[in-house]
Amino acid sequence: MYRAGGKVRQQHIAALGSVSPKMTVADRLAFWDQVEERLAKLDNRMDKDGHAKIIAALRTKIPMPTPVEHRKAEANTEFTDAVAILLKAGWTIADINRAMSLSMLNDDEMAEVTALTLRGYERAQRAAFNKVYRRRRRAAP
């Protein structure tokens, strides 16, 4: 604010950002990151008191994310990025769900799954070998 002709006037200095009316935690995180960055660039145009007043006014309209919300949003972003990488590598959603289910097993359960998988693999390998061997014996003169 400044005075011109004895009257208080306002001056637009910068746009700080915006959020949609149905703001999510991710929207609020992005907004507050942007606000802090833009206010930092305005240090030469306002004092710390002005900075604090702007933050206080913004907080009444757009709540700052709590530390818990912040951690959840980061974890969700990391998970989404990991899923995108796996899909790009050729995994299916079913593969990802199976891997997530396996990750919930304790050590004993995982050892049991491993043993059963190996047993099934060995059976399948024997069956494949027998099939090829029989075909070979039949084809021999």
C-alpha positions in Angstrom: 0.0 0.0 0.0 1.0 3.5 -0.6 -0.5 7.0 -0.5 -1.3 9.1 -3.5 -3.0 12.4 -3.1 -3.6 11.7 0.6 -5.5 8.5 -0.1 -4.3 4.9 0.6 -3.8 3.0 -2.6 -3.0 -0.7 -3.2 -0.5 -1.9 -5.7 -0.4 -5.3 -7.4 3.1 -6.7 -6.9 2.8 -10.3 -7.9 0.5 -13.2 -8.4 1.2 -15.8 -5.8 -0.7 -18.8 -7.2 -4.1 -20.4 -7.3 -5.9 -23.6 -6.4 -9.1 -25.2 -7.6 -12.2 -24.9 -5.5 -12.0 -28.6 -4.8 -8.4 -28.5 -3.6 -6.7 -31.7 -2.7 -3.7 -32.1 -0.4 -1.5 -32.2 -3.5 -3.0 -28.9 -4.7 -2.3 -27.3 -1.3 1.2 -28.6 -1.3 1.9 -27.2 -4.7 0.3 -23.9 -3.8 2.4 -23.4 -0.7 5.6 -24.4 -2.4 4.9 -21.9 -5.1 3.9 -19.1 -2.6 7.1 -19.5 -0.6 9.2 -19.4 -3.7 7.4 -16.3 -5.1 7.5 -14.5 -1.7 11.2 -15.1 -1.4 11.7 -13.3 -4.7 9.8 -10.3 -3.3 12.1 -9.8 -0.3 13.4 -6.6 -1.8 9.9 -5.2 -2.0 8.5 -6.0 1.4 9.7 -6.5 5.0 9.2 -9.6 7.2 6.1 -8.1 8.7 4.5 -7.8 5.3 5.5 -11.3 4.5 4.0 -12.6 7.7 0.7 -10.7 7.0 0.4 -12.3 3.6 1.1 -15.8 4.9 -1.5 -15.3 7.7 -4.1 -14.0 5.2 -3.5 -16.9 2.8 -3.7 -19.5 5.7 -7.3 -18.4 6.4 -8.3 -19.3 2.8 -5.9 -22.2 2.0 -4.8 -24.3 5.0 -1.2 -25.4 5.0 -0.8 -29.1 4.8 0.0 -30.8 8.0 3.2 -32.9 8.3 1.1 -36.1 8.2 -0.6 -34.9 5.0 2.7 -34.0 3.6 4.2 -37.4 4.2 1.1 -39.2 2.8 1.3 -37.1 -0.4 5.0 -37.8 -0.8 4.4 -41.5 -0.3 1.5 -41.5 -2.8 3.7 -39.7 -5.4 6.5 -42.2 -4.9 4.1 -45.1 -5.2 2.6 -43.6 -8.4 6.0 -43.1 -9.9 7.0 -46.7 -9.0 3.9 -48.1 -10.6 4.5 -46.0 -13.8 8.1 -47.4 -14.0 6.8 -51.0 -13.5 4.1 -50.6 -16.2 6.7 -49.1 -18.6 8.9 -52.2 -17.9 6.1 -54.5 -19.0 4.4 -55.4 -15.7 0.7 -55.7 -15.6 -1.6 -54.4 -12.9 -2.1 -58.0 -11.8 1.7 -58.4 -11.5 1.9 -55.3 -9.3 -1.0 -56.4 -7.1 0.7 -59.8 -6.7 4.0 -58.2 -5.7 2.2 -56.0 -3.2 0.5 -59.0 -1.7 3.8 -60.8 -1.5 5.3 -57.8 0.3 2.8 -58.2 3.1 3.9 -61.8 4.0 6.1 -62.4 7.0 9.4 -64.4 6.7 7.8 -67.8 7.4 5.0 -67.2 4.9 7.5 -66.0 2.3 9.6 -69.1 2.9 6.5 -71.3 2.4 5.6 -69.5 -0.9 9.2 -69.9 -2.1 9.3 -73.7 -1.3 5.9 -74.3 -3.0 7.0 -72.3 -6.1 10.2 -74.2 -6.4 8.3 -77.5 -6.0 6.0 -76.5 -8.8 8.9 -75.3 -10.9 10.7 -78.7 -10.5 7.5 -80.6 -11.4 7.0 -78.5 -14.5 10.6 -78.9 -15.5 10.4 -82.7 -15.1 7.2 -82.9 -17.1 8.7 -80.8 -19.9 11.8 -82.9 -19.9 9.8 -86.2 -20.1 7.7 -84.8 -22.9 10.7 -83.9 -25.0 12.6 -87.1 -24.1 9.6 -89.2 -25.2 9.2 -87.4 -28.4 12.9 -87.8 -29.1 12.7 -91.6 -28.4 9.8 -92.0 -30.7 11.6 -90.1 -33.5 14.8 -92.2 -33.2 15.2 -94.9 -35.9 
